[in-house]
C-alpha cells in the first residue's frame, strides 16, 4: 500500500472529505455564466465591463441623474466550495457590484448602513467635491448603523477606480467591503476593445475551521482572491482569438502587492487609477504589478488560442489556506517517522517528504470549512494551484463557450514523454550525471 | 449524639463469657475461636464490605486449610474483595490482635473465680510425754467473695473494650488492604500511561532525528527532544518503583512472601460512584456504629467500676473467717473465728481518685472522638462526592475534549496548519488527561473506602490526604522541537 492508498483508506475511515466533496458536487455551479456577446454601454461602441463572479450596480435614471443604491451589510460568502465565511460587503456580495458609468454622468448613490458599526464610502481615485470623499471625521460624519447617506457628484474623469470604506477600514476592508468603479470616456480612447473585465484582487486570513476572516492579520494571509473567489472557484475569462481585451485590476489587499502574470500573450499597461498611460510610455509586459491601493489596466490582443493561466506570481498567493507551521519533511524517510507516530496516532501519515505536489489528490480529511491548499480540475489532471489564479480561455468562437470545457490541442502540440529514439537521435542521455 | 450511659454498657455476651469462665475454670486453652466468634458478632451489623466477615478464621493456628484457601485466592487475579479475604485469613498482625483479646478474656476468667480457701495444718510436739498435736484450720476471705462480682464486672468491661478495639483492628486491616489494592491498581495504570508518554517522546525524538538528518531541523530541537525522552524514561522508572512499593505494601497486609507474592491484578479502578454519600443520617450511623466510641465506652465503664470497687474496698472491712480443729488427747476441739481488718488508714482513696480521673478523661476523649467522627464523616462524604464529580468530569468531559482536540489536530495536520510535533503533543494531552482520571479515581476510591470504614465503625487511621501519585516528570511537558522552520 503506498502513501496515497493509505490516505484514501484513512479518509474513508476517518469521515468526511468535506472540501473535496463540496467541490465535486458543486463544480457545475462553478462554471461561469455563458459568455454573452459584449453589450455596448458607452459612446463609440464601448463594451460593458464584465465582473467575473460579480455583478454590476443597476441605475435608475432620475431626471438626468443616475441613481444607485449600495447597502453595506454582512454577507455569507463562499471563496470556493467548502470555505464559507462571514464577510461584509455591499448588496449581498463581496466585492460589491461594479459601478459603471460614463464620463460626465452625474450620479447619486445612496448608501445604507446595515453593519453593526458606522461606515462611509470613499470613491478611490475620483476627483470630486471634498465633502463627498468619504473620509470619516475629515469629510463627513460616519454613517451610523441604520442610516442612509446620499453621495452625489459628477464623473468628470474617465478611468478605473474603486470604492471602499474609510471608517475602520482595517476591519471593513479585511472583511470584504470593496468594489470597482469604472468610468468610460465620453469619447473612446485608443483602439476599440472587444472585452472589458474587472478583477479586484484581495487577501484574507481564514484559518481552517474558522468562519470569519481575521481583520487583525498583518501577515500570514492565506486566502488570495480575484473578485473574492479563490481557484478553483474563479470564473475563467473567455475571449475570442484576435479580440482586443482590457483587464482592469484593482488591489485593496491589506498588505500585499500582486504581480499578475499572464501566460500566452503580452500586454501593455494602458491605465492606472490616476488616468491613462500615454502611448509613448507603454511597453510590452507579461506581468503587471498591482500595488496595494491602486488600479492597473492592461490591454492586449490574444492571438494564440488555448487555456492560459493568469495568476499572481507570489507563490504563496496561488495557495489556499497555506500553513507554514509544519516542519519541512522534504528528503525525510517517511517510513521511519510513520512507524513511530502511527503507533500513537493511527491516522497520521508523513506528508511532503517528496515535495508538496499532488497533495490535493490525497484526499485527506481536513477541518470543516476549509479547502485544499491547491488543486482544481484540469484536462491533464489536477491543476496544482489555488488562490489568485484563473484561466484565460482564448477561443475561436467565444460565444459558444460556457467556460467548462478545455482547449482541444492540435495534434503534436502538447508536451509529452520523449521518444527514446528521438532522444538518442538528438544525443540526449537522460541518465547523465552532474557534479 | 448519644450520650454515655452506664445502662448501655451491659453486654449481651456476658452469658457466653460466664459459660466460658466455667468451662475454662478447670482446663486451660487459648480462647481464640470464642474470641473470633465474639468479634464477628460485634462486626456483623457494621460490616459493609463485600467480604463476608466469617473470612476471619477461628483457627488459632495456621492450618493447611487456611494455606490452601489463601493459595487458591492468590492463584486468581486479585480483586479488592479477594485481597481483603486473604488478609483476614492470613495477616499475622490480626492474629496477634486476636490473641491480645485472649489476654483480656483470660483476665476476665481469672476475675470471675472465687477466692481460694486457706487451709492451715499445724503439727506440734510439746515434748515430754505429750503426744504429737495436730491442728487443722480453714480460713476464707469473705471480703474477696463479696467483692467478686465487682471485680468481675471490671474485667468484663475491660474485655468489652478490648473486643471493640480488636473488631476495629479487623476493620482497619480490611480498610488498609483495600487502600493498598487500589494503590496497586492505580500505579499499574499510571505505569502504562507513563510508558505511553515515553513512546510519545520517543516518536518525537525519532521524527526530530530524521528531520535533523536531512537538514530540516536544528540540532537544538533534536537535543530538546532527546532530553524529553530521557525525562520520560525517568518517569517510567519512578512509576515502576511505585508499582513495586505498592505491591510490597499489599504483600505485608496479605501476609504473603516467597511464591505467594507472585499474585496478579488485571482489573482497572472502577468507575466513580457516589450513591452511598447521598444517603441521609450518615453522621448518626457513624456515631452509632463507632467501635472507637465502643472501646472508649468499655474503658469508661471499667474505670467507673474500678472506682466503685475501690470505694467498696475502702469502706468494707477486710473480713475473713474460718473454722479450726485441734486434736489433743485423742479429742478434737473445734472452733471458729472471724477476722475483721478495719481500714483506718487505707480507704483506697488514691485508687478512687485515679479511677474517677480516668473515667472523666475517657469521657472527655469520648466526646472529642464523637466530634472528630462527625467532622471526618462530613469531610469524607464531601470528598466522595467531589472526587466522583471530578472523576466523571474528567471521564465525560476532559478526556473526550482532549480526544476531540487530537482529532482536530489531525485534521489541522492534514491541512498543513500544524506539524507532527503538535500532533504528538495533542496525543500526549490525552495521556495526561487519562493520568488525571486515574489519580482522581484513586482519590475517589480511597475516600469511599474511608466513608465505608467510618460507617462500619472505625475512625482511627483514616487516610484522606490528597493522593497524587502520577510521576511529575512525564516528559510531555518538555520544550518541544519547533514545528516552525
HADDOCK unambig.tbl for C-alpha pairs under 7 A between the chains (distance, minus, plus):
assign (segid A and resid 323 and name CA) (segid B and resid 416 and name CA) 5.27 0.50 0.50
assign (segid A and resid 323 and name CA) (segid B and resid 417 and name CA) 4.30 0.50 0.50
assign (segid A and resid 324 and name CA) (segid B and resid 417 and name CA) 6.47 0.50 0.50
assign (segid A and resid 325 and name CA) (segid B and resid 417 and name CA) 5.98 0.50 0.50
assign (segid A and resid 325 and name CA) (segid B and resid 418 and name CA) 5.48 0.50 0.50
assign (segid A and resid 325 and name CA) (segid B and resid 419 and name CA) 6.31 0.50 0.50
assign (segid A and resid 325 and name CA) (segid B and resid 483 and name CA) 5.64 0.50 0.50
assign (segid A and resid 325 and name CA) (segid B and resid 484 and name CA) 4.73 0.50 0.50
assign (segid A and resid 326 and name CA) (segid B and resid 416 and name CA) 6.21 0.50 0.50
assign (segid A and resid 326 and name CA) (segid B and resid 417 and name CA) 6.56 0.50 0.50
assign (segid A and resid 326 and name CA) (segid B and resid 418 and name CA) 5.10 0.50 0.50
assign (segid A and resid 326 and name CA) (segid B and resid 419 and name CA) 3.84 0.50 0.50
assign (segid A and resid 326 and name CA) (segid B and resid 483 and name CA) 5.11 0.50 0.50
assign (segid A and resid 326 and name CA) (segid B and resid 484 and name CA) 5.89 0.50 0.50
assign (segid A and resid 327 and name CA) (segid B and resid 419 and name CA) 6.01 0.50 0.50
assign (segid A and resid 327 and name CA) (segid B and resid 483 and name CA) 4.87 0.50 0.50
assign (segid A and resid 327 and name CA) (segid B and resid 484 and name CA) 5.63 0.50 0.50
assign (segid A and resid 327 and name CA) (segid B and resid 485 and name CA) 5.72 0.50 0.50
assign (segid A and resid 328 and name CA) (segid B and resid 216 and name CA) 5.72 0.50 0.50
assign (segid A and resid 328 and name CA) (segid B and resid 485 and name CA) 6.79 0.50 0.50
assign (segid A and resid 329 and name CA) (segid B and resid 211 and name CA) 6.49 0.50 0.50
assign (segid A and resid 329 and name CA) (segid B and resid 216 and name CA) 6.80 0.50 0.50
assign (segid A and resid 331 and name CA) (segid B and resid 214 and name CA) 6.04 0.50 0.50
assign (segid A and resid 332 and name CA) (segid B and resid 210 and name CA) 6.13 0.50 0.50
assign (segid A and resid 332 and name CA) (segid B and resid 211 and name CA) 5.96 0.50 0.50
assign (segid A and resid 332 and name CA) (segid B and resid 214 and name CA) 6.04 0.50 0.50
assign (segid A and resid 333 and name CA) (segid B and resid 210 and name CA) 6.87 0.50 0.50
assign (segid A and resid 337 and name CA) (segid B and resid 206 and name CA) 6.56 0.50 0.50
assign (segid A and resid 337 and name CA) (segid B and resid 207 and name CA) 5.15 0.50 0.50
assign (segid A and resid 340 and name CA) (segid B and resid 203 and name CA) 4.86 0.50 0.50
assign (segid A and resid 341 and name CA) (segid B and resid 203 and name CA) 5.63 0.50 0.50
assign (segid A and resid 344 and name CA) (segid B and resid 200 and name CA) 6.98 0.50 0.50
assign (segid A and resid 364 and name CA) (segid B and resid 414 and name CA) 6.22 0.50 0.50
assign (segid A and resid 365 and name CA) (segid B and resid 411 and name CA) 6.07 0.50 0.50
assign (segid A and resid 365 and name CA) (segid B and resid 414 and name CA) 6.72 0.50 0.50
assign (segid A and resid 366 and name CA) (segid B and resid 411 and name CA) 4.46 0.50 0.50
assign (segid A and resid 366 and name CA) (segid B and resid 412 and name CA) 6.42 0.50 0.50
assign (segid A and resid 366 and name CA) (segid B and resid 414 and name CA) 5.75 0.50 0.50
assign (segid A and resid 366 and name CA) (segid B and resid 415 and name CA) 5.56 0.50 0.50
assign (segid A and resid 367 and name CA) (segid B and resid 408 and name CA) 6.85 0.50 0.50
assign (segid A and resid 367 and name CA) (segid B and resid 411 and name CA) 5.09 0.50 0.50
assign (segid A and resid 367 and name CA) (segid B and resid 412 and name CA) 6.12 0.50 0.50
